Amino acid sequence: MERLDAAPGQFAYKMLVGRLVNADIALDKLKRKFKHDPRTMKRWADALKSNDPD
């Protein structure tokens, strides 16, 4: 279980959404829950897989 600030601008929030995308949760389900464009969520997920710290 993970608790975090639900503000969409928070880094931990973006990491959570990215991890869910990387866990193969359907993007349409995540879009309904988190209200973000699937391309944005995919970008966050790809950033977690990247070795680039930026």
The first five atom37 places (N, CA, C, CB, O) and aatype in JSON, in Angstrom:
{
  "aatype": [12, 6, 1, 10, 3, 0, 0, 14, 7, 5, 13, 0, 18, 11, 12, 10, 19, 7, 1, 10, 19, 2, 0, 3, 9, 0, 10, 3, 11, 10, 11, 1, 11, 13, 11, 8, 3, 14, 1, 16, 12, 11, 1, 17, 0, 3, 0, 10, 11, 15, 2, 3, 14, 3],
  "atom_mask": [
    [1, 1, 1, 1, 1],
    [1, 1, 1, 1, 1],
    [1, 1, 1, 1, 1],
    [1, 1, 1, 1, 1],
    [1, 1, 1, 1, 1],
    [1, 1, 1, 1, 1],
    [1, 1, 1, 1, 1],
    [1, 1, 1, 1, 1],
    [1, 1, 1, 0, 1],
    [1, 1, 1, 1, 1],
    [1, 1, 1, 1, 1],
    [1, 1, 1, 1, 1],
    [1, 1, 1, 1, 1],
    [1, 1, 1, 1, 1],
    [1, 1, 1, 1, 1],
    [1, 1, 1, 1, 1],
    [1, 1, 1, 1, 1],
    [1, 1, 1, 0, 1],
    [1, 1, 1, 1, 1],
    [1, 1, 1, 1, 1],
    [1, 1, 1, 1, 1],
    [1, 1, 1, 1, 1],
    [1, 1, 1, 1, 1],
    [1, 1, 1, 1, 1],
    [1, 1, 1, 1, 1],
    [1, 1, 1, 1, 1],
    [1, 1, 1, 1, 1],
    [1, 1, 1, 1, 1],
    [1, 1, 1, 1, 1],
    [1, 1, 1, 1, 1],
    [1, 1, 1, 1, 1],
    [1, 1, 1, 1, 1],
    [1, 1, 1, 1, 1],
    [1, 1, 1, 1, 1],
    [1, 1, 1, 1, 1],
    [1, 1, 1, 1, 1],
    [1, 1, 1, 1, 1],
    [1, 1, 1, 1, 1],
    [1, 1, 1, 1, 1],
    [1, 1, 1, 1, 1],
    [1, 1, 1, 1, 1],
    [1, 1, 1, 1, 1],
    [1, 1, 1, 1, 1],
    [1, 1, 1, 1, 1],
    [1, 1, 1, 1, 1],
    [1, 1, 1, 1, 1],
    [1, 1, 1, 1, 1],
    [1, 1, 1, 1, 1],
    [1, 1, 1, 1, 1],
    [1, 1, 1, 1, 1],
    [1, 1, 1, 1, 1],
    [1, 1, 1, 1, 1],
    [1, 1, 1, 1, 1],
    [1, 1, 1, 1, 1]
  ],
  "atom_positions": [
    [[0.84, -1.16, 0.0], [0.0, 0.0, 0.0], [0.89, 1.23, 0.0], [-0.96, 0.0, 1.21], [1.95, 1.25, 0.62]],
    [[0.43, 2.24, -0.7], [1.2, 3.47, -0.82], [0.27, 4.66, -0.56], [1.88, 3.58, -2.21], [-0.83, 4.72, -1.1]],
    [[0.73, 5.58, 0.25], [-0.02, 6.8, 0.5], [0.8, 7.96, -0.01], [-0.36, 6.98, 2.02], [2.01, 8.02, 0.19]],
    [[0.12, 8.9, -0.68], [0.81, 10.07, -1.19], [-0.17, 11.2, -1.38], [1.52, 9.75, -2.48], [-1.38, 11.02, -1.36]],
    [[0.4, 12.37, -1.58], [-0.4, 13.56, -1.85], [-1.08, 13.36, -3.21], [0.47, 14.86, -1.84], [-0.42, 12.97, -4.17]],
    [[-2.35, 13.61, -3.28], [-3.11, 13.37, -4.51], [-3.02, 14.5, -5.51], [-4.56, 13.12, -4.18], [-3.73, 14.5, -6.52]],
    [[-2.17, 15.47, -5.26], [-2.02, 16.58, -6.2], [-1.3, 16.11, -7.45], [-1.27, 17.76, -5.55], [-0.18, 15.6, -7.36]],
    [[-1.91, 16.27, -8.63], [-1.32, 15.77, -9.87], [0.07, 16.32, -10.19], [-2.22, 16.09, -10.99], [0.8, 15.68, -10.94]],
    [[0.45, 17.46, -9.66], [1.76, 18.03, -9.94], [2.88, 17.42, -9.11], [0.0, 0.0, 0.0], [4.06, 17.68, -9.38]],
    [[2.54, 16.62, -8.12], [3.54, 16.04, -7.24], [4.32, 14.92, -7.94], [2.88, 15.5, -5.98], [3.74, 14.11, -8.66]],
    [[5.62, 14.89, -7.74], [6.47, 13.89, -8.36], [6.05, 12.48, -7.97], [7.93, 14.13, -7.98], [6.01, 11.59, -8.82]],
    [[5.74, 12.26, -6.7], [5.34, 10.92, -6.24], [4.05, 10.47, -6.93], [5.14, 10.91, -4.71], [3.89, 9.28, -7.22]],
    [[3.15, 11.38, -7.2], [1.9, 11.08, -7.9], [2.2, 10.61, -9.32], [0.97, 12.31, -7.92], [1.65, 9.61, -9.78]],
    [[3.09, 11.33, -10.01], [3.45, 10.96, -11.38], [4.14, 9.6, -11.4], [4.35, 12.03, -12.01], [3.93, 8.8, -12.31]],
    [[4.98, 9.35, -10.4], [5.65, 8.05, -10.32], [4.65, 6.93, -10.11], [6.69, 8.06, -9.19], [4.78, 5.86, -10.71]],
    [[3.65, 7.16, -9.27], [2.61, 6.15, -9.03], [1.88, 5.82, -10.32], [1.62, 6.63, -7.96], [1.71, 4.65, -10.66]],
    [[1.44, 6.84, -11.03], [0.71, 6.62, -12.28], [1.62, 5.91, -13.28], [0.2, 7.97, -12.87], [1.19, 4.99, -13.98]],
    [[2.88, 6.32, -13.36], [3.83, 5.67, -14.26], [4.03, 4.21, -13.93], [0.0, 0.0, 0.0], [4.12, 3.37, -14.83]],
    [[4.11, 3.89, -12.64], [4.26, 2.48, -12.24], [3.03, 1.66, -12.61], [4.53, 2.38, -10.73], [3.16, 0.5, -13.0]],
    [[1.86, 2.25, -12.49], [0.65, 1.54, -12.88], [0.62, 1.26, -14.38], [-0.59, 2.34, -12.47], [0.21, 0.19, -14.81]],
    [[1.07, 2.24, -15.17], [1.15, 2.04, -16.62], [2.15, 0.92, -16.91], [1.57, 3.35, -17.35], [1.88, 0.04, -17.72]],
    [[3.31, 0.96, -16.26], [4.33, -0.07, -16.48], [3.89, -1.44, -15.99], [5.62, 0.32, -15.78], [4.43, -2.46, -16.41]],
    [[2.91, -1.47, -15.11], [2.36, -2.75, -14.63], [1.27, -3.27, -15.56], [1.8, -2.58, -13.21], [0.56, -4.22, -15.24]],
    [[1.15, -2.63, -16.73], [0.2, -3.04, -17.77], [-1.27, -2.89, -17.37], [0.45, -4.46, -18.14], [-2.12, -3.64, -17.84]],
    [[-1.55, -1.92, -16.51], [-2.94, -1.56, -16.25], [-3.42, -0.81, -17.49], [-3.09, -0.69, -14.92], [-2.71, 0.05, -18.01]],
    [[-4.61, -1.13, -17.96], [-5.13, -0.53, -19.2], [-5.18, 0.99, -19.1], [-6.53, -1.09, -19.51], [-5.68, 1.55, -18.12]],
    [[-4.66, 1.65, -20.13], [-4.63, 3.12, -20.14], [-6.02, 3.73, -20.07], [-3.91, 3.61, -21.38], [-6.19, 4.8, -19.48]],
    [[-7.01, 3.09, -20.67], [-8.37, 3.66, -20.61], [-8.91, 3.64, -19.19], [-9.32, 2.89, -21.54], [-9.63, 4.56, -18.79]],
    [[-8.57, 2.61, -18.42], [-9.0, 2.56, -17.02], [-8.28, 3.63, -16.2], [-8.73, 1.16, -16.42], [-8.89, 4.3, -15.36]],
    [[-6.97, 3.79, -16.46], [-6.21, 4.81, -15.73], [-6.69, 6.21, -16.1], [-4.72, 4.68, -16.02], [-6.73, 7.1, -15.24]],
    [[-7.05, 6.4, -17.36], [-7.56, 7.72, -17.78], [-8.85, 8.05, -17.04], [-7.81, 7.74, -19.31], [-9.04, 9.18, -16.59]],
    [[-9.74, 7.06, -16.92], [-11.0, 7.31, -16.2], [-10.75, 7.64, -14.74], [-11.93, 6.1, -16.31], [-11.43, 8.49, -14.16]],
    [[-9.77, 6.97, -14.14], [-9.51, 7.18, -12.71], [-8.73, 8.47, -12.42], [-8.74, 6.0, -12.16], [-9.08, 9.22, -11.52]],
    [[-7.67, 8.72, -13.22], [-6.77, 9.83, -12.91], [-6.99, 11.07, -13.77], [-5.37, 9.38, -13.07], [-6.45, 12.13, -13.47]],
    [[-7.79, 10.95, -14.84], [-8.16, 12.1, -15.69], [-6.97, 12.72, -16.42], [-8.84, 13.16, -14.84], [-6.93, 13.93, -16.62]],
    [[-6.0, 11.89, -16.83], [-4.85, 12.37, -17.6], [-4.9, 11.75, -18.99], [-3.51, 12.04, -16.89], [-5.42, 10.65, -19.18]],
    [[-4.35, 12.47, -19.95], [-4.22, 11.95, -21.3], [-3.31, 10.72, -21.27], [-3.65, 13.04, -22.27], [-2.28, 10.73, -20.6]],
    [[-3.67, 9.66, -21.98], [-2.84, 8.45, -22.0], [-1.4, 8.71, -22.45], [-3.46, 7.41, -22.9], [-0.48, 8.05, -21.98]],
    [[-1.21, 9.67, -23.35], [0.16, 9.98, -23.81], [1.0, 10.55, -22.65], [0.11, 10.99, -24.98], [2.19, 10.26, -22.55]],
    [[0.37, 11.34, -21.81], [1.07, 11.9, -20.65], [1.45, 10.8, -19.68], [0.21, 12.96, -19.95], [2.58, 10.75, -19.2]],
    [[0.51, 9.91, -19.4], [0.8, 8.81, -18.48], [1.88, 7.89, -19.04], [-0.48, 8.02, -18.19], [2.73, 7.41, -18.29]],
    [[1.85, 7.65, -20.34], [2.86, 6.82, -20.99], [4.23, 7.48, -20.89], [2.5, 6.57, -22.47], [5.24, 6.8, -20.68]],
    [[4.28, 8.8, -21.03], [5.54, 9.54, -20.91], [6.11, 9.4, -19.49], [5.33, 11.03, -21.25], [7.32, 9.22, -19.33]],
    [[5.25, 9.48, -18.48], [5.71, 9.29, -17.1], [6.24, 7.87, -16.91], [4.56, 9.57, -16.11], [7.25, 7.67, -16.25]],
    [[5.54, 6.9, -17.49], [5.97, 5.5, -17.38], [7.32, 5.29, -18.06], [4.91, 4.56, -17.99], [8.19, 4.62, -17.52]],
    [[7.48, 5.86, -19.24], [8.74, 5.73, -19.97], [9.89, 6.38, -19.21], [8.62, 6.35, -21.36], [11.02, 5.89, -19.24]],
    [[9.6, 7.48, -18.53], [10.64, 8.17, -17.75], [11.14, 7.27, -16.62], [10.09, 9.49, -17.19], [12.32, 7.31, -16.29]],
    [[10.26, 6.49, -16.03], [10.68, 5.58, -14.96], [11.58, 4.48, -15.49], [9.46, 4.97, -14.28], [12.45, 4.0, -14.76]],
    [[11.38, 4.06, -16.73], [12.2, 3.01, -17.32], [13.54, 3.53, -17.8], [11.47, 2.37, -18.47], [14.48, 2.75, -18.0]],
    [[13.65, 4.83, -17.98], [14.86, 5.45, -18.53], [15.97, 5.48, -17.48], [14.55, 6.88, -19.02], [15.71, 5.56, -16.28]],
    [[17.2, 5.42, -17.94], [18.35, 5.56, -17.04], [18.72, 7.01, -16.84], [19.55, 4.8, -17.57], [19.61, 7.32, -16.04]],
    [[18.06, 7.9, -17.54], [18.35, 9.33, -17.44], [17.62, 9.92, -16.24], [17.95, 10.06, -18.75], [16.4, 9.85, -16.18]],
    [[18.34, 10.48, -15.27], [17.69, 11.02, -14.07], [16.82, 12.24, -14.34], [18.72, 11.36, -13.05], [16.02, 12.62, -13.48]],
    [[16.96, 12.88, -15.5], [16.14, 14.05, -15.82], [14.87, 13.59, -16.44], [16.88, 15.02, -16.76], [14.02, 14.42, -16.79]]
  ]
}
